[in-house]
Amino acid sequence: MPWTGWERLLYALVCVATLFFSCVTPPFQAPDENQHYMKALLLSEGRVLTERRGAIIGAELPRAAVDLHDVHFPTGMSSTPRSFDKGMLAAAWEADGPHADARRFADFPNVANYAPTLYAPGAVGLTIGDDLGLPRLGAFYAGRVVNALFSLILLGVAIGLLPFGRNAMLAAALLPTFCYQNGSLSPDAVINGLGFLGLALALRVGFMGWTGGRGFALYLAAPLLALAKGVYLPLMAAGLRWPERRRDFRALAILAAMALGALAFLFWMKFSGGSQALYHIVSRKTGKTVMTAPLGEQLAVILHDPLAFLHVLAGSVAERAPVYALQIVGRFGWNAILLPLMAYPLALLMLGAAVFSGSGERFGWGQRLWWLGIVAGVALLIETAMYLTGTPLGADYIQGTQGRYFLPMLPLALMAFMPEEPVRWARMLFAGSALLLLSIAAATVFDSFWVHGFVTADGMPPHSSLIRALALPSPRW
C-alpha cells in the first residue's frame, strides 16, 4: 500500500528526532557508547577480531581516539552534577595534534564478540570523517550521523514492507528511547532496524505470498538479524500460518530462513574464537563490583534446578518491570536522566492511540495469541541470555536487562491488540501525542546535558517535590 500523509509525517518526525539526538547528545552519553566507538574504530581500520592480553580484551587503537573518552569525555559514575559546554568540545577538537600517530591498547570486553555487521555503518562514518581530515571528535560525530541515517533507511524499508499495522511500528519508532539510541554510535541502530525489517519481511511472505524478491530479502535478513542479536530471530515466526493449500510452502520457507540465521550465528561464534568475554559489573543487589559468570557454569546452575531459575526469572521481571517501562519510553545518558513523569502517561496514550488507529486487516484470536506468545518467548530469551552472560554465578536475580532490549518486539505486541478499523480521532491523537512527547524529550536532553546538568549515578533520583517531578526532567527534581 502507498504511504499515507500521516505516515510520511510521522516518519519525518522520527528522522528529525533521531538526527537531533545524534547532534545534541555529548560524546559517549549513550549506554556503552565508548566501547561501541572502539569496536567501530577497529572495523574502520580493516580489522574484525579483538585480542586478549592477560585479563583484558580489546585492540591497539589510535591514542587520540581512546583519549577522546578517557581524557575529554569520561563516563565514570558520580553523585555530583555534571554538565557539558562548548569549551569541552573545542578542547577535544584541538587535541589530536601531539599524539596523531601514537597508539595504545584499548579494553572493550563487553562488545568484543559482537559481529562486525553491527558496526559497519558507524565504521563507514568514522572513515568518512578521517578522509575529510576531521579530528577524532569530528569523525566521531560523522560516525554517529551515518549510523543514524542507516537506521532510518532500515526503518523506512521495514515500514514500507509491512502488509498491515504500520502505525504499530511507527509508534515504537516514535518513542524517545528508540530515537535516542538510533542517534548514537550504538549498534542498537542496526539491531532495531534489522529487528523491524525481519518482522516486516516475515509478515509480508506469510500474509502476501512468496516471490523471488521477497525470498531473497528474507534469506538475507535472517542471518543479519541473528548476527545482530540471536534472541530476536524468533520474531520472524510471526509470519508462520497454517498452509492454505497443499503446495503452500511459505511456513517452511520462513523456518528455513530462521535456520539459516541460526547457522550464521553459530559460525560467527566459532570464527570469533567461541570464548566468552567475562567482565566486571556493579551488582544491583549489593552495590559491590562482581564478575559475570562463565556461560557453561551458569547454564549448569539453571539445569540443576529449573524451577529455582523460573522463580528468579519471575521475581526479577516483577521487580524490574517499572524500570523497563521507563526505559522503553525514555531514559537518557547511561540510564540516568528521566523525562518529566507526566510524559510517561503521554507515551501510554500515544501507544494506545496507535493501537486504535487500526491495522487494516482482520485477525482471529488464534493469530493474536500466537503473536503474543512469540513476544513472551523473545522476552524470556532476553532475560535468560542476560542471566547466562551478564549476571554473577548463581545469583538470585538477573542483571543488566534494559527496557530498550524489548523495542524490536514492541510492534508485534501492539499489532496483537489492533482492531481492523480505526477508531475515530485515534490517528490525530496518535500524531499529536507523538509530537508532544518527542518535543518534551528533546527539551529534556538539551536541558539535562547542556544547561542544568545531571547526576551520572544510575537509578531513580530522589525528589522533594511531586510537582517538580511531574513537570521537570529528573536532574531538576
TILO-592109 format. One line per field, with one value per residue (C-alpha): residue number from 0; x, z, y; residue in three letters. Coordinates in nm, 2 decimals. Layout:
<fises>
i <- [NUM; ...]
xx <- [X; ...]
zz <- [Z; ...]
yy <- [Y; ...]
aa <- [ALA; ...]
</fises>
This chain:
<fises>
i <- [0; 1; 2; 3; 4; 5; 6; 7; 8; 9; 10; 11; 12; 13; 14; 15; 16; 17; 18; 19; 20; 21; 22; 23; 24; 25; 26; 27; 28; 29; 30; 31; 32; 33; 34; 35; 36; 37; 38; 39; 40; 41; 42; 43; 44; 45; 46; 47; 48; 49; 50; 51; 52; 53; 54; 55; 56; 57; 58; 59; 60; 61; 62; 63; 64; 65; 66; 67; 68; 69; 70; 71; 72; 73; 74; 75; 76; 77; 78; 79; 80; 81; 82; 83; 84; 85; 86; 87; 88; 89; 90; 91; 92; 93; 94; 95; 96; 97; 98; 99; 100; 101; 102; 103; 104; 105; 106; 107; 108; 109; 110; 111; 112; 113; 114; 115; 116; 117; 118; 119; 120; 121; 122; 123; 124; 125; 126; 127; 128; 129; 130; 131; 132; 133; 134; 135; 136; 137; 138; 139; 140; 141; 142; 143; 144; 145; 146; 147; 148; 149; 150; 151; 152; 153; 154; 155; 156; 157; 158; 159; 160; 161; 162; 163; 164; 165; 166; 167; 168; 169; 170; 171; 172; 173; 174; 175; 176; 177; 178; 179; 180; 181; 182; 183; 184; 185; 186; 187; 188; 189; 190; 191; 192; 193; 194; 195; 196; 197; 198; 199; 200; 201; 202; 203; 204; 205; 206; 207; 208; 209; 210; 211; 212; 213; 214; 215; 216; 217; 218; 219; 220; 221; 222; 223; 224; 225; 226; 227; 228; 229; 230; 231; 232; 233; 234; 235; 236; 237; 238; 239; 240; 241; 242; 243; 244; 245; 246; 247; 248; 249; 250; 251; 252; 253; 254; 255; 256; 257; 258; 259; 260; 261; 262; 263; 264; 265; 266; 267; 268; 269; 270; 271; 272; 273; 274; 275; 276; 277; 278; 279; 280; 281; 282; 283; 284; 285; 286; 287; 288; 289; 290; 291; 292; 293; 294; 295; 296; 297; 298; 299; 300; 301; 302; 303; 304; 305; 306; 307; 308; 309; 310; 311; 312; 313; 314; 315; 316; 317; 318; 319; 320; 321; 322; 323; 324; 325; 326; 327; 328; 329; 330; 331; 332; 333; 334; 335; 336; 337; 338; 339; 340; 341; 342; 343; 344; 345; 346; 347; 348; 349; 350; 351; 352; 353; 354; 355; 356; 357; 358; 359; 360; 361; 362; 363; 364; 365; 366; 367; 368; 369; 370; 371; 372; 373; 374; 375; 376; 377; 378; 379; 380; 381; 382; 383; 384; 385; 386; 387; 388; 389; 390; 391; 392; 393; 394; 395; 396; 397; 398; 399; 400; 401; 402; 403; 404; 405; 406; 407; 408; 409; 410; 411; 412; 413; 414; 415; 416; 417; 418; 419; 420; 421; 422; 423; 424; 425; 426; 427; 428; 429; 430; 431; 432; 433; 434; 435; 436; 437; 438; 439; 440; 441; 442; 443; 444; 445; 446; 447; 448; 449; 450; 451; 452; 453; 454; 455; 456; 457; 458; 459; 460; 461; 462; 463; 464; 465; 466; 467; 468; 469; 470; 471; 472; 473; 474; 475; 476]
xx <- [0.00; 0.12; 0.23; -0.04; 0.02; 0.00; 0.26; 0.50; 0.46; 0.53; 0.83; 0.97; 0.92; 1.13; 1.40; 1.41; 1.42; 1.69; 1.92; 1.86; 1.97; 2.26; 2.39; 2.29; 2.39; 2.75; 3.00; 2.97; 2.64; 2.45; 2.50; 2.84; 2.89; 3.26; 3.31; 3.10; 3.31; 3.63; 3.48; 3.36; 3.71; 3.87; 3.65; 3.72; 4.09; 4.01; 4.02; 3.75; 3.87; 3.99; 4.28; 4.33; 4.62; 4.61; 4.28; 4.19; 4.03; 4.05; 4.28; 4.56; 4.39; 4.50; 4.58; 4.39; 4.07; 4.10; 4.18; 3.86; 3.68; 3.94; 4.06; 3.79; 3.46; 3.50; 3.18; 3.25; 2.96; 2.94; 2.68; 2.77; 2.61; 2.78; 2.72; 2.88; 2.98; 3.12; 3.47; 3.49; 3.41; 3.66; 3.93; 3.86; 3.85; 4.20; 4.36; 4.47; 4.80; 5.07; 4.96; 4.83; 5.04; 5.06; 4.87; 4.77; 4.58; 4.21; 4.00; 3.64; 3.54; 3.16; 3.14; 3.45; 3.25; 2.98; 2.96; 3.12; 2.79; 2.66; 2.94; 2.96; 2.76; 2.95; 3.28; 3.19; 3.11; 3.44; 3.62; 3.44; 3.54; 3.91; 3.91; 3.77; 4.06; 3.84; 3.98; 3.87; 3.58; 3.45; 3.49; 3.30; 3.00; 3.03; 3.01; 2.70; 2.52; 2.59; 2.48; 2.16; 2.09; 2.14; 1.89; 1.64; 1.67; 1.61; 1.31; 1.17; 1.21; 1.06; 0.75; 0.71; 0.72; 0.47; 0.14; -0.06; -0.03; 0.22; 0.12; 0.23; 0.59; 0.57; 0.46; 0.76; 0.99; 0.84; 0.94; 1.22; 1.44; 1.43; 1.53; 1.79; 1.96; 1.95; 2.10; 2.41; 2.71; 2.55; 2.47; 2.11; 2.06; 2.13; 1.97; 1.64; 1.63; 1.71; 1.45; 1.18; 1.30; 1.30; 0.95; 0.82; 0.96; 0.83; 0.48; 0.49; 0.59; 0.34; 0.04; 0.11; 0.28; 0.62; 0.81; 1.17; 1.24; 1.08; 1.26; 1.60; 1.54; 1.41; 1.72; 1.95; 1.78; 1.76; 2.14; 2.19; 1.93; 2.08; 2.43; 2.28; 2.12; 2.02; 1.74; 1.54; 1.54; 1.21; 1.03; 1.03; 0.79; 0.52; 0.48; 0.40; 0.05; -0.13; -0.09; -0.39; -0.33; -0.12; 0.17; 0.18; 0.55; 0.56; 0.59; 0.87; 1.05; 1.03; 1.15; 1.44; 1.54; 1.54; 1.76; 2.00; 2.02; 2.09; 2.38; 2.52; 2.52; 2.70; 2.95; 3.04; 3.08; 3.32; 3.51; 3.55; 3.70; 3.40; 3.53; 3.30; 3.44; 3.39; 3.37; 3.31; 2.97; 2.82; 2.56; 2.22; 2.15; 2.46; 2.63; 2.96; 3.18; 3.14; 3.24; 2.99; 2.96; 3.11; 2.82; 2.87; 2.87; 2.57; 2.38; 2.47; 2.30; 1.98; 1.98; 2.04; 1.72; 1.50; 1.22; 1.46; 1.55; 1.19; 1.14; 1.44; 1.30; 0.96; 1.10; 1.34; 1.07; 0.82; 1.08; 1.22; 0.90; 0.86; 1.22; 1.17; 0.86; 1.05; 1.35; 1.13; 0.97; 1.27; 1.57; 1.88; 2.25; 2.37; 2.01; 2.04; 1.80; 1.43; 1.16; 0.91; 0.69; 0.38; 0.55; 0.52; 0.13; 0.15; 0.36; 0.10; -0.17; 0.04; 0.08; -0.29; -0.39; -0.16; -0.33; -0.68; -0.56; -0.64; -0.44; -0.64; -0.66; -0.89; -0.72; -0.86; -0.78; -0.56; -0.33; -0.32; -0.24; 0.04; 0.19; 0.17; 0.33; 0.62; 0.66; 0.66; 0.91; 1.15; 1.13; 1.21; 1.51; 1.64; 1.62; 1.78; 2.06; 2.13; 2.13; 2.38; 2.62; 2.57; 2.49; 2.71; 2.73; 2.43; 2.27; 1.91; 1.84; 1.90; 2.15; 2.18; 1.85; 1.73; 1.40; 1.55; 1.61; 1.23; 1.19; 1.23; 0.93; 0.71; 0.54; 0.43; 0.29; 0.09; -0.04; -0.18; -0.43; -0.51; -0.87; -0.93; -1.08; -0.96; -1.14; -1.25; -0.99; -0.73; -0.49; -0.50; -0.45; -0.16; 0.02; -0.04; 0.08; 0.39; 0.48; 0.44; 0.63; 0.93; 0.93; 0.94; 1.22; 1.43; 1.39; 1.48; 1.80; 1.92; 1.85; 2.00; 2.32; 2.39; 2.20; 2.13; 2.35; 2.27; 2.37; 2.55; 2.47; 2.22; 1.88; 1.57; 1.69; 1.52; 1.28; 1.15; 0.85; 0.59; 0.50; 0.87; 0.89; 0.58; 0.68; 1.06; 1.34; 1.48; 1.80; 1.59; 1.37]
zz <- [0.00; -0.07; 0.23; 0.36; 0.45; 0.82; 0.79; 0.60; 0.86; 1.15; 0.97; 0.91; 1.29; 1.37; 1.13; 1.28; 1.64; 1.57; 1.40; 1.68; 1.94; 1.73; 1.72; 2.07; 2.29; 2.41; 2.32; 2.49; 2.67; 2.53; 2.72; 2.64; 2.36; 2.45; 2.39; 2.07; 1.94; 1.99; 1.81; 1.52; 1.51; 1.49; 1.19; 1.02; 1.02; 0.84; 1.14; 1.27; 1.57; 1.90; 2.10; 2.46; 2.67; 3.00; 3.17; 2.92; 2.57; 2.30; 2.03; 1.95; 1.85; 1.79; 2.12; 2.03; 1.97; 2.30; 2.48; 2.34; 2.60; 2.87; 2.89; 2.74; 2.80; 3.07; 3.19; 3.54; 3.79; 4.02; 4.27; 4.19; 3.90; 3.56; 3.25; 2.92; 2.75; 2.42; 2.57; 2.62; 2.26; 2.15; 2.36; 2.22; 1.87; 1.90; 2.09; 1.81; 1.71; 1.96; 1.95; 1.60; 1.53; 1.88; 1.96; 2.28; 2.37; 2.44; 2.65; 2.54; 2.67; 2.68; 2.30; 2.20; 2.04; 1.87; 1.49; 1.27; 1.07; 1.37; 1.34; 0.96; 0.93; 1.22; 1.07; 0.74; 0.91; 1.10; 0.77; 0.60; 0.89; 0.86; 0.48; 0.53; 0.76; 1.06; 1.41; 1.62; 1.77; 1.42; 1.29; 1.60; 1.51; 1.14; 1.26; 1.47; 1.18; 0.93; 1.19; 1.24; 0.87; 0.81; 1.09; 0.94; 0.60; 0.76; 0.94; 0.62; 0.43; 0.71; 0.73; 0.35; 0.35; 0.63; 0.48; 0.77; 1.11; 1.01; 1.30; 1.54; 1.40; 1.38; 1.74; 1.86; 1.65; 1.79; 2.15; 2.26; 2.37; 2.01; 1.85; 2.12; 2.08; 1.70; 1.71; 1.89; 1.78; 1.95; 1.74; 1.86; 1.54; 1.34; 1.58; 1.59; 1.22; 1.14; 1.40; 1.23; 0.89; 0.97; 1.12; 0.82; 0.57; 0.76; 0.78; 0.41; 0.30; 0.54; 0.45; 0.09; -0.05; -0.18; -0.47; -0.57; -0.44; -0.11; -0.07; -0.14; 0.11; 0.37; 0.34; 0.35; 0.65; 0.87; 0.91; 0.96; 1.23; 1.40; 1.39; 1.54; 1.83; 1.81; 2.06; 1.81; 1.54; 1.67; 1.57; 1.22; 1.33; 1.33; 0.96; 1.02; 0.92; 0.86; 0.49; 0.29; 0.02; -0.04; -0.21; 0.02; 0.14; 0.30; 0.65; 0.55; 0.38; 0.69; 0.91; 0.67; 0.68; 1.06; 1.05; 0.82; 1.06; 1.35; 1.14; 1.07; 1.44; 1.53; 1.25; 1.39; 1.74; 1.61; 1.39; 1.66; 1.89; 2.07; 2.40; 2.63; 2.74; 3.12; 3.27; 3.60; 3.68; 3.98; 4.14; 4.15; 4.47; 4.68; 4.50; 4.50; 4.20; 4.08; 3.78; 3.53; 3.53; 3.27; 3.04; 3.09; 3.47; 3.48; 3.24; 3.48; 3.76; 3.56; 3.46; 3.82; 3.94; 3.66; 3.90; 4.10; 3.78; 3.69; 4.04; 3.98; 3.64; 3.77; 4.07; 3.85; 3.59; 3.86; 4.04; 3.73; 3.52; 3.62; 3.53; 3.19; 3.13; 3.20; 2.98; 2.69; 2.68; 2.76; 2.98; 2.86; 2.92; 3.08; 3.20; 3.45; 3.30; 3.32; 3.14; 3.35; 3.50; 3.31; 2.99; 3.06; 3.07; 2.75; 2.59; 2.70; 2.54; 2.22; 2.21; 2.28; 2.01; 1.77; 1.85; 1.79; 1.46; 1.32; 1.13; 0.81; 0.84; 1.03; 1.26; 1.47; 1.84; 1.74; 1.54; 1.81; 2.08; 1.86; 1.82; 2.20; 2.26; 2.03; 2.22; 2.56; 2.42; 2.30; 2.63; 2.81; 2.58; 2.66; 3.03; 3.01; 2.79; 3.04; 3.33; 3.13; 3.02; 3.23; 3.59; 3.87; 3.91; 4.08; 4.16; 4.27; 4.03; 3.67; 3.60; 3.31; 3.12; 3.00; 2.86; 2.52; 2.46; 2.42; 2.14; 1.84; 1.96; 2.06; 1.71; 1.71; 2.06; 1.95; 1.64; 1.85; 2.00; 1.69; 1.56; 1.19; 1.15; 1.31; 1.60; 1.52; 1.61; 1.70; 1.43; 1.50; 1.87; 1.78; 1.58; 1.83; 2.13; 1.94; 1.85; 2.21; 2.36; 2.13; 2.19; 2.57; 2.52; 2.31; 2.57; 2.85; 2.67; 2.59; 2.93; 3.12; 2.93; 2.84; 3.08; 3.43; 3.43; 3.55; 3.80; 3.64; 3.91; 3.78; 3.94; 4.02; 4.15; 4.48; 4.46; 4.72; 4.52; 4.33; 4.12; 4.01; 3.94; 3.72; 3.52; 3.50; 3.39; 3.67; 3.72; 3.83; 4.08]
yy <- [0.00; 0.35; 0.57; 0.79; 1.16; 1.08; 0.80; 1.03; 1.30; 1.06; 0.90; 1.25; 1.32; 1.01; 1.13; 1.48; 1.35; 1.09; 1.34; 1.59; 1.35; 1.25; 1.60; 1.73; 1.43; 1.47; 1.20; 0.87; 0.95; 0.65; 0.32; 0.16; 0.41; 0.43; 0.06; 0.07; 0.35; 0.15; -0.16; 0.06; 0.22; -0.13; -0.22; 0.12; 0.01; -0.31; -0.54; -0.76; -0.97; -0.84; -0.99; -1.09; -0.96; -1.12; -1.03; -0.76; -0.79; -0.52; -0.39; -0.14; 0.18; 0.55; 0.71; 1.03; 0.83; 0.65; 0.98; 1.12; 0.91; 0.86; 1.22; 1.45; 1.28; 1.02; 0.84; 0.73; 0.74; 1.04; 1.17; 1.53; 1.71; 1.70; 1.92; 1.99; 2.32; 2.44; 2.47; 2.09; 2.04; 2.30; 2.14; 1.79; 1.93; 2.07; 1.77; 1.54; 1.71; 1.60; 1.23; 1.19; 0.88; 0.73; 0.41; 0.23; -0.08; -0.02; -0.25; -0.32; -0.67; -0.61; -0.59; -0.80; -1.08; -0.87; -0.93; -0.67; -0.62; -0.43; -0.17; -0.13; 0.19; 0.36; 0.24; 0.39; 0.72; 0.72; 0.65; 0.94; 1.17; 1.06; 1.11; 1.46; 1.54; 1.59; 1.55; 1.25; 1.44; 1.53; 1.18; 1.05; 1.27; 1.16; 0.80; 0.88; 1.06; 0.78; 0.52; 0.72; 0.76; 0.38; 0.31; 0.55; 0.38; 0.03; 0.17; 0.32; 0.00; -0.20; 0.02; 0.01; -0.37; -0.42; -0.55; -0.41; -0.24; 0.03; 0.25; -0.01; 0.01; 0.39; 0.41; 0.20; 0.42; 0.74; 0.65; 0.88; 0.58; 0.44; 0.78; 0.84; 0.50; 0.52; 0.86; 0.73; 0.52; 0.22; -0.10; -0.05; 0.14; -0.17; -0.41; -0.22; -0.17; -0.54; -0.65; -0.44; -0.55; -0.92; -0.89; -0.70; -0.95; -1.25; -1.09; -1.00; -1.35; -1.51; -1.30; -1.19; -1.49; -1.59; -1.42; -1.44; -1.09; -1.15; -1.48; -1.32; -1.05; -1.29; -1.52; -1.21; -1.05; -1.37; -1.42; -1.04; -1.04; -1.34; -1.18; -0.86; -1.04; -1.40; -1.37; -1.17; -1.43; -1.59; -1.27; -1.40; -1.68; -1.41; -1.49; -1.85; -1.96; -2.28; -2.38; -2.27; -2.54; -2.85; -2.68; -2.38; -2.37; -2.02; -2.16; -2.39; -2.10; -1.88; -2.17; -2.24; -1.87; -1.88; -2.20; -2.02; -1.73; -1.97; -2.13; -1.78; -1.70; -2.03; -1.97; -1.63; -1.76; -2.03; -1.79; -1.52; -1.78; -1.90; -1.77; -1.57; -1.23; -1.20; -0.85; -0.67; -0.53; -0.35; -0.57; -0.41; -0.60; -0.54; -0.24; -0.43; -0.50; -0.86; -1.07; -1.21; -1.59; -1.83; -1.93; -2.31; -2.28; -2.06; -2.29; -2.58; -2.38; -2.35; -2.72; -2.83; -2.66; -2.52; -2.44; -2.22; -2.03; -1.98; -1.83; -1.60; -1.51; -1.42; -1.23; -1.02; -0.94; -0.83; -0.62; -0.46; -0.41; -0.04; 0.02; -0.15; 0.06; 0.39; 0.28; 0.17; 0.52; 0.75; 0.73; 0.91; 0.92; 0.60; 0.54; 0.83; 1.10; 1.06; 1.26; 1.46; 1.20; 1.34; 1.23; 0.86; 0.86; 1.06; 0.78; 0.53; 0.75; 0.76; 0.38; 0.33; 0.57; 0.39; 0.06; 0.21; 0.35; 0.01; -0.25; -0.26; -0.64; -0.88; -1.14; -1.41; -1.47; -1.76; -1.54; -1.27; -1.52; -1.67; -1.32; -1.26; -1.60; -1.50; -1.17; -1.36; -1.61; -1.35; -1.17; -1.49; -1.54; -1.19; -1.25; -1.59; -1.46; -1.19; -1.44; -1.66; -1.39; -1.08; -1.19; -1.32; -1.70; -1.85; -1.51; -1.50; -1.21; -1.12; -0.83; -0.60; -0.62; -0.28; -0.17; -0.08; -0.45; -0.50; -0.24; -0.48; -0.68; -0.39; -0.35; -0.72; -0.68; -0.37; -0.54; -0.82; -0.57; -0.37; -0.37; -0.39; -0.04; 0.28; 0.44; 0.80; 1.06; 0.79; 0.88; 1.25; 1.18; 0.95; 1.21; 1.49; 1.29; 1.17; 1.53; 1.65; 1.35; 1.40; 1.77; 1.71; 1.45; 1.70; 1.97; 1.72; 1.60; 1.95; 2.09; 1.80; 1.78; 2.15; 2.37; 2.24; 1.92; 1.57; 1.31; 1.01; 0.76; 0.50; 0.48; 0.69; 1.03; 1.14; 1.42; 1.67; 1.80; 1.59; 1.90; 1.93; 1.56; 1.57; 1.88; 1.88; 1.64; 1.42; 1.62; 1.92; 1.74]
aa <- [MET; PRO; TRP; THR; GLY; TRP; GLU; ARG; LEU; LEU; TYR; ALA; LEU; VAL; CYS; VAL; ALA; THR; LEU; PHE; PHE; SER; CYS; VAL; THR; PRO; PRO; PHE; GLN; ALA; PRO; ASP; GLU; ASN; GLN; HIS; TYR; MET; LYS; ALA; LEU; LEU; LEU; SER; GLU; GLY; ARG; VAL; LEU; THR; GLU; ARG; ARG; GLY; ALA; ILE; ILE; GLY; ALA; GLU; LEU; PRO; ARG; ALA; ALA; VAL; ASP; LEU; HIS; ASP; VAL; HIS; PHE; PRO; THR; GLY; MET; SER; SER; THR; PRO; ARG; SER; PHE; ASP; LYS; GLY; MET; LEU; ALA; ALA; ALA; TRP; GLU; ALA; ASP; GLY; PRO; HIS; ALA; ASP; ALA; ARG; ARG; PHE; ALA; ASP; PHE; PRO; ASN; VAL; ALA; ASN; TYR; ALA; PRO; THR; LEU; TYR; ALA; PRO; GLY; ALA; VAL; GLY; LEU; THR; ILE; GLY; ASP; ASP; LEU; GLY; LEU; PRO; ARG; LEU; GLY; ALA; PHE; TYR; ALA; GLY; ARG; VAL; VAL; ASN; ALA; LEU; PHE; SER; LEU; ILE; LEU; LEU; GLY; VAL; ALA; ILE; GLY; LEU; LEU; PRO; PHE; GLY; ARG; ASN; ALA; MET; LEU; ALA; ALA; ALA; LEU; LEU; PRO; THR; PHE; CYS; TYR; GLN; ASN; GLY; SER; LEU; SER; PRO; ASP; ALA; VAL; ILE; ASN; GLY; LEU; GLY; PHE; LEU; GLY; LEU; ALA; LEU; ALA; LEU; ARG; VAL; GLY; PHE; MET; GLY; TRP; THR; GLY; GLY; ARG; GLY; PHE; ALA; LEU; TYR; LEU; ALA; ALA; PRO; LEU; LEU; ALA; LEU; ALA; LYS; GLY; VAL; TYR; LEU; PRO; LEU; MET; ALA; ALA; GLY; LEU; ARG; TRP; PRO; GLU; ARG; ARG; ARG; ASP; PHE; ARG; ALA; LEU; ALA; ILE; LEU; ALA; ALA; MET; ALA; LEU; GLY; ALA; LEU; ALA; PHE; LEU; PHE; TRP; MET; LYS; PHE; SER; GLY; GLY; SER; GLN; ALA; LEU; TYR; HIS; ILE; VAL; SER; ARG; LYS; THR; GLY; LYS; THR; VAL; MET; THR; ALA; PRO; LEU; GLY; GLU; GLN; LEU; ALA; VAL; ILE; LEU; HIS; ASP; PRO; LEU; ALA; PHE; LEU; HIS; VAL; LEU; ALA; GLY; SER; VAL; ALA; GLU; ARG; ALA; PRO; VAL; TYR; ALA; LEU; GLN; ILE; VAL; GLY; ARG; PHE; GLY; TRP; ASN; ALA; ILE; LEU; LEU; PRO; LEU; MET; ALA; TYR; PRO; LEU; ALA; LEU; LEU; MET; LEU; GLY; ALA; ALA; VAL; PHE; SER; GLY; SER; GLY; GLU; ARG; PHE; GLY; TRP; GLY; GLN; ARG; LEU; TRP; TRP; LEU; GLY; ILE; VAL; ALA; GLY; VAL; ALA; LEU; LEU; ILE; GLU; THR; ALA; MET; TYR; LEU; THR; GLY; THR; PRO; LEU; GLY; ALA; ASP; TYR; ILE; GLN; GLY; THR; GLN; GLY; ARG; TYR; PHE; LEU; PRO; MET; LEU; PRO; LEU; ALA; LEU; MET; ALA; PHE; MET; PRO; GLU; GLU; PRO; VAL; ARG; TRP; ALA; ARG; MET; LEU; PHE; ALA; GLY; SER; ALA; LEU; LEU; LEU; LEU; SER; ILE; ALA; ALA; ALA; THR; VAL; PHE; ASP; SER; PHE; TRP; VAL; HIS; GLY; PHE; VAL; THR; ALA; ASP; GLY; MET; PRO; PRO; HIS; SER; SER; LEU; ILE; ARG; ALA; LEU; ALA; LEU; PRO; SER; PRO; ARG; TRP]
</fises>
